[in-house]
Amino acid sequence: MPVYKWEGKTLKGTVKLGEMEAPSEAAIRIHLRQQNIIPTKVSGKGKEIHFSLFVKKKVPPRAVAVFTRQLATMIDAGLPLVQSLEILSSQQESKTFKEVLRQIREDVEGGSTFAGALKKHPATFNELYTNLVVAGEEGGILDTILTRLAIYIEKAEALKKKIKSALIYPSTIVGVAIIVVMILMIFVIPVFETMFKSAGQNLPLPTYIVMQLSRFVKSYVLFIIPALILGFYLFRKYYQTNPGKLMIDRILLKLPVFGPLFRKVAVARFSRTLGTLVSSGVPILDGLNIVSRTAGNRTVENAILNARESIREGETIAEPLGRSNIFPPMVISMISVGESTGALDTMLSKIADFYEEEVDIAVSNLTSLLEPFLMIFLGVVIGGVVIAMYLPIFQMASAVG
């Protein structure tokens, strides 16, 4: 078992220090309280290595949303927090989430605040979640805050699913087209090439080009596939750097078809997140700092952080956001009205509702728009290869006729 250093005060105020071996920090706190010592600091001197450090399973946001809503209902009904956590932990199907909730319950039982216990699990409960819980605990409205969090997570997941549905369809069609063309190039066209060689006729230019491509793909396919995988890996690595992420995110916002959709998603996410934070009592500067890290686009993140610095210097929220050229004029106007009337959270919620509906419409329109383009793409690529192979056969038939 790991060894912990602890520091605490007796009921008379005397400071005491010590070390103790225990299975968890929560066990230390419970033991100290039994000795009439109030723990002020517990830190691990040594840590055991668990298999879970190597196998990390992410808790689905949907499971977090359901847990949050159920916990809000239980607290509103008057159940103690520790008992509520114990009940919800036993109901979880995910072993990872069950273990996380068990550790949180132990920490809370050992004297930690709920927010403090949540902060130890950033992979499951992000900064937005923990900051709102802090506001709920301090304001005595934890059940209300948890209900808002559940609504926020559900809406954020719905928005994410809309974007995925917009990207999956064209990606699948293009992927299938590439696989079909590769099969034609490697297995089908060489058969035609052998047949044309035996006929000894001059090949049309399209047929000649397709056959040269087939030879190239067949000869270098063992190099092409690893090169594509390496290129994808290097692209991801570059995207993880600050200059790469900034450049690619800026390009994404300027794309002719997908750019407006990504911009609407960014506005909806910004409005929903900031509105939830402001309505929960989080200071605007802290809220903008959290929102910038959940923006999902480095260009939008920089615009929010620049606005935050301007607000710190005394400007309104609307002014620096308007200068960023990221947010539409309607959004800036509504934020300005919200600031002047003291109903910023309400305005942000209305903006989020409007743009989430706009994203839904844009996804439907995008799918309808892409269908004819994808059909043309398939016809040109696959149909072009097939026609190129049949041109010599047509020439032979006309010559015989």
C-alpha positions in Angstrom: 0.0 0.0 0.0 1.2 3.6 -0.7 2.5 5.8 2.2 0.9 9.2 2.7 2.1 12.3 4.5 -0.6 14.1 6.4 -1.1 17.3 8.2 -4.0 18.3 10.5 -5.2 20.1 13.6 -6.6 18.8 16.8 -9.9 20.2 18.3 -7.7 22.5 20.4 -6.0 23.9 17.3 -2.6 22.1 17.7 -0.9 21.3 14.4 0.1 17.6 13.9 2.1 15.9 11.2 2.7 12.3 10.3 2.9 9.5 7.8 0.6 6.6 7.4 0.2 3.6 5.1 -3.3 3.2 3.7 -5.2 2.1 0.6 -6.3 5.6 -0.3 -6.3 9.2 0.7 -9.9 8.9 1.8 -9.0 6.2 4.3 -6.3 8.5 5.8 -8.9 11.3 6.3 -11.4 8.9 7.9 -8.8 7.5 10.3 -7.7 11.0 11.3 -11.2 12.1 12.0 -11.7 9.1 14.2 -8.7 10.3 16.2 -10.3 13.8 16.5 -7.8 15.3 14.1 -9.1 17.5 11.3 -7.0 16.8 8.1 -5.8 19.9 6.3 -3.4 18.3 3.9 -2.8 14.7 2.7 -0.2 13.9 0.0 1.1 10.6 -1.3 4.8 9.8 -0.6 4.7 6.8 -2.9 2.1 5.5 -5.4 1.3 2.0 -6.5 1.3 1.3 -10.2 -2.1 -0.1 -11.3 -3.0 -1.8 -14.5 -5.5 1.0 -15.1 -2.6 3.4 -15.8 -1.9 1.5 -19.0 -5.4 0.7 -20.1 -7.5 3.9 -20.1 -11.1 3.6 -21.0 -13.0 6.8 -21.5 -16.4 7.3 -19.9 -19.0 8.2 -22.6 -20.4 11.7 -22.2 -23.9 10.2 -22.4 -23.2 8.2 -19.2 -22.0 11.4 -17.5 -25.1 13.2 -18.5 -27.4 10.5 -17.1 -25.4 10.3 -13.9 -25.6 14.1 -13.5 -29.3 14.2 -14.0 -29.9 11.4 -11.6 -27.7 12.9 -9.0 -29.5 16.3 -9.3 -32.9 14.4 -8.7 -31.5 12.6 -5.7 -30.1 15.8 -4.1 -33.3 17.7 -4.8 -35.2 14.8 -3.0 -33.0 15.3 0.1 -30.7 12.3 -0.1 -27.2 12.9 1.3 -24.5 13.3 -1.4 -22.4 10.2 -0.2 -25.5 8.0 -0.3 -26.5 9.2 -3.7 -23.0 8.6 -5.0 -23.0 5.1 -3.6 -26.4 4.3 -5.2 -25.4 5.6 -8.6 -22.0 3.9 -8.5 -23.7 0.5 -7.9 -25.9 1.1 -10.9 -23.1 1.8 -13.5 -22.5 -0.8 -16.2 -19.2 0.7 -17.1 -16.5 -0.6 -14.8 -14.3 2.5 -15.4 -17.1 4.9 -14.4 -18.1 2.7 -11.4 -14.5 2.9 -10.1 -14.4 6.7 -10.7 -17.6 7.2 -8.7 -16.3 4.9 -6.0 -13.2 7.0 -5.6 -15.2 10.2 -5.6 -17.5 8.8 -2.9 -14.5 7.8 -0.7 -13.0 11.3 -1.1 -16.3 13.0 -0.2 -16.8 10.7 2.7 -13.2 11.5 3.9 -13.9 15.2 4.1 -13.2 16.5 0.5 -15.6 18.7 -1.3 -17.5 17.3 -4.2 -15.8 19.6 -6.6 -12.4 18.7 -5.1 -13.1 15.0 -5.6 -14.2 15.6 -9.2 -11.0 17.5 -10.0 -9.0 14.3 -9.5 -10.7 12.8 -12.5 -10.2 15.3 -15.3 -10.7 12.7 -18.1 -14.3 12.2 -16.9 -15.2 15.5 -15.4 -13.7 18.5 -17.3 -12.9 22.0 -16.1 -16.3 23.3 -17.0 -18.0 20.6 -15.0 -15.9 21.1 -11.9 -16.1 24.9 -11.9 -19.9 24.7 -12.1 -20.0 22.3 -9.2 -17.8 24.7 -7.2 -20.4 27.5 -7.9 -23.2 25.1 -7.0 -21.6 24.1 -3.7 -20.8 27.6 -2.7 -24.2 28.9 -3.6 -26.2 26.0 -2.1 -27.8 25.2 -5.4 -26.0 22.1 -6.4 -29.1 20.3 -7.7 -29.9 23.2 -10.0 -26.4 23.4 -11.3 -26.3 19.6 -11.9 -29.6 19.9 -13.9 -28.0 22.7 -16.0 -24.9 20.5 -16.5 -27.0 17.5 -17.7 -28.8 19.7 -20.2 -25.6 21.2 -21.4 -23.9 17.8 -21.9 -26.9 16.4 -23.8 -27.1 19.4 -26.1 -23.3 19.3 -26.7 -23.5 15.6 -27.6 -26.4 16.2 -29.9 -24.4 19.0 -31.7 -21.4 16.7 -32.0 -23.6 13.9 -33.6 -24.9 16.3 -36.2 -21.4 17.2 -37.3 -20.4 13.5 -37.4 -23.5 12.7 -39.6 -22.5 15.5 -42.0 -19.0 14.1 -42.4 -19.6 10.4 -42.3 -21.6 10.2 -45.5 -19.2 11.8 -47.9 -16.2 10.2 -46.2 -17.8 6.7 -46.6 -18.6 7.3 -50.3 -15.1 8.6 -51.1 -13.5 5.7 -49.1 -15.5 3.1 -51.0 -14.7 4.7 -54.3 -10.9 4.6 -53.5 -11.2 0.9 -52.5 -13.1 0.0 -55.7 -10.6 1.9 -57.9 -7.6 0.2 -56.2 -9.2 -3.3 -56.8 -9.7 -2.4 -60.5 -6.2 -1.1 -60.8 -4.6 -4.1 -59.2 -6.7 -7.1 -60.3 -9.0 -6.2 -63.2 -7.1 -3.9 -65.5 -4.0 -6.2 -65.8 -6.4 -8.8 -67.3 -7.5 -6.3 -70.0 -3.9 -5.3 -70.6 -2.9 -8.9 -71.4 -5.8 -9.2 -73.7 -5.0 -6.0 -75.6 -1.4 -7.0 -75.9 -2.3 -10.3 -77.6 -4.6 -8.3 -80.0 -1.6 -6.1 -81.0 -3.7 -3.0 -81.6 -2.9 0.7 -80.8 -4.6 1.8 -77.6 -6.6 5.0 -77.2 -5.0 7.7 -75.0 -7.5 7.2 -72.0 -6.8 3.4 -72.0 -3.1 4.0 -72.2 -3.2 6.4 -69.2 -5.3 4.1 -67.1 -3.0 1.2 -67.8 0.1 3.2 -66.9 -1.7 4.1 -63.6 -2.5 0.4 -63.0 1.2 -0.6 -63.5 2.3 2.1 -61.1 -0.3 1.2 -58.4 0.5 -2.6 -58.8 4.2 -2.0 -58.6 4.3 0.4 -55.7 1.1 -0.6 -53.7 3.3 -1.9 -50.9 4.9 1.6 -50.6 1.8 3.7 -51.3 -0.2 2.3 -48.4 2.6 2.8 -45.7 3.2 6.3 -47.3 -0.5 7.2 -46.8 -0.4 5.9 -43.2 2.8 7.9 -42.5 1.3 11.0 -44.2 -1.8 10.7 -42.0 0.4 10.2 -38.9 2.6 13.3 -39.7 -0.5 15.4 -40.4 -1.9 14.5 -37.0 1.4 15.3 -35.3 1.5 18.6 -37.1 -2.1 19.4 -36.1 -1.1 18.8 -32.5 1.4 21.7 -32.6 0.3 25.2 -32.0 1.2 26.6 -35.5 -0.3 23.6 -37.2 -3.6 23.7 -35.3 -3.9 27.4 -35.9 -3.3 27.1 -39.6 -5.5 24.1 -40.2 -8.4 25.5 -38.0 -8.2 28.8 -39.9 -8.4 26.9 -43.2 -11.4 24.8 -41.9 -13.4 28.0 -41.2 -12.7 29.3 -44.8 -13.7 26.1 -46.6 -16.4 26.8 -49.3 -19.0 24.2 -48.1 -18.0 23.1 -44.6 -16.6 26.5 -43.4 -20.0 28.1 -42.6 -21.1 24.9 -40.9 -17.9 24.8 -38.6 -18.5 28.5 -37.8 -22.1 27.9 -36.8 -21.0 25.0 -34.6 -18.3 27.2 -32.9 -20.9 30.0 -32.2 -23.4 27.5 -30.8 -20.8 25.9 -28.6 -19.5 29.2 -27.4 -22.9 30.6 -26.6 -24.2 27.4 -24.9 -21.0 27.0 -22.7 -20.7 30.7 -21.7 -24.5 31.0 -21.1 -24.4 27.9 -18.7 -21.4 29.4 -16.8 -22.8 32.9 -16.5 -26.2 31.6 -15.4 -24.5 29.5 -12.7 -22.7 32.5 -11.2 -19.2 31.9 -12.6 -17.3 35.3 -13.2 -17.2 36.3 -16.8 -13.4 36.3 -17.0 -13.2 32.8 -15.6 -16.0 31.8 -17.8 -14.3 33.0 -21.0 -11.1 31.3 -19.9 -13.0 28.0 -19.7 -14.9 28.6 -22.9 -11.7 29.2 -24.8 -10.5 25.7 -23.9 -13.7 24.1 -25.0 -14.0 26.0 -28.3 -12.7 23.1 -30.4 -11.0 25.5 -32.9 -7.7 27.4 -32.2 -8.8 30.5 -34.2 -12.0 30.8 -32.2 -10.0 30.1 -29.0 -7.6 32.9 -29.8 -10.5 35.3 -30.5 -12.1 34.5 -27.1 -8.8 34.9 -25.2 -8.1 38.3 -27.0 -11.6 39.3 -26.0 -11.0 38.3 -22.4 -7.9 40.5 -22.2 -9.9 43.5 -23.7 -12.7 42.9 -21.1 -10.1 42.8 -18.3 -9.0 46.3 -19.5 -12.6 47.6 -19.2 -14.3 46.9 -22.6 -17.6 45.2 -23.0 -17.9 41.6 -24.2 -19.5 42.6 -27.5 -16.8 45.0 -28.7 -13.7 42.7 -28.9 -15.8 39.7 -30.1 -17.0 42.0 -33.0 -13.4 42.8 -34.0 -12.5 39.1 -34.2 -14.6 38.7 -37.4 -15.5 35.2 -36.1 -18.9 35.9 -34.7 -21.8 37.2 -37.0 -23.2 40.7 -36.4 -26.5 39.3 -35.1 -24.6 37.4 -32.3 -22.7 40.6 -31.4 -25.9 42.6 -31.3 -27.7 40.1 -29.1 -24.7 39.9 -26.7 -24.6 43.7 -26.5 -28.3 43.9 -25.7 -27.8 41.1 -23.1 -25.0 43.1 -21.4 -27.0 46.3 -21.3 -30.1 44.7 -19.9 -28.4 42.4 -17.5 -29.8 39.3 -19.2 -26.6 38.0 -20.8 -27.2 34.4 -19.9 -30.7 34.5 -21.4 -29.4 36.0 -24.6 -26.6 33.5 -24.9 -29.1 30.7 -24.4 -31.2 32.1 -27.2 -28.2 32.4 -29.5 -27.2 28.8 -28.8 -30.8 27.5 -29.5 -30.9 29.5 -32.8 -27.5 28.3 -34.0 -28.0 24.7 -33.0 -31.2 24.8 -35.1 -29.1 26.4 -37.9 -26.6 23.6 -37.7 -29.4 21.1 -38.0 -30.7 22.8 -41.1 -27.1 23.2 -42.5 -26.4 19.5 -42.1 -29.6 18.5 -43.9 -28.9 21.0 -46.7 -25.3 19.8 -46.9 -26.3 16.2 -47.3 -28.8 17.1 -50.0 -26.1 19.2 -51.8 -23.4 16.6 -51.6 -25.4 13.7 -53.0 -25.3 14.9 -56.7 -21.7 15.9 -56.4 -20.8 12.4 -55.0 -22.7 10.7 -57.7 -20.8 12.8 -60.3 -17.5 11.9 -58.6 -18.3 8.2 -58.6 -19.4 8.4 -62.3 -16.3 10.2 -63.4 -13.8 8.1 -61.4 -15.2 4.6 -61.7 -17.1 5.1 -64.9 -14.1 6.8 -66.5 -11.9 3.7 -65.7 -14.6 1.3 -67.1 -15.1 3.3 -70.3 -11.3 3.6 -70.8 -11.1 -0.2 -70.7 -13.9 -0.8 -73.2 -12.8 1.8 -75.8 -10.4 -0.7 -77.5 -13.1 -3.3 -77.6 -15.5 -0.9 -79.3 -12.7 0.0 -81.8 -12.2 -3.8 -82.5 -15.9 -4.3 -83.0 -16.2 -1.3 -85.4 -13.2 -2.5 -87.3 -14.7 -6.0 -87.7 -18.0 -4.5 -88.7 
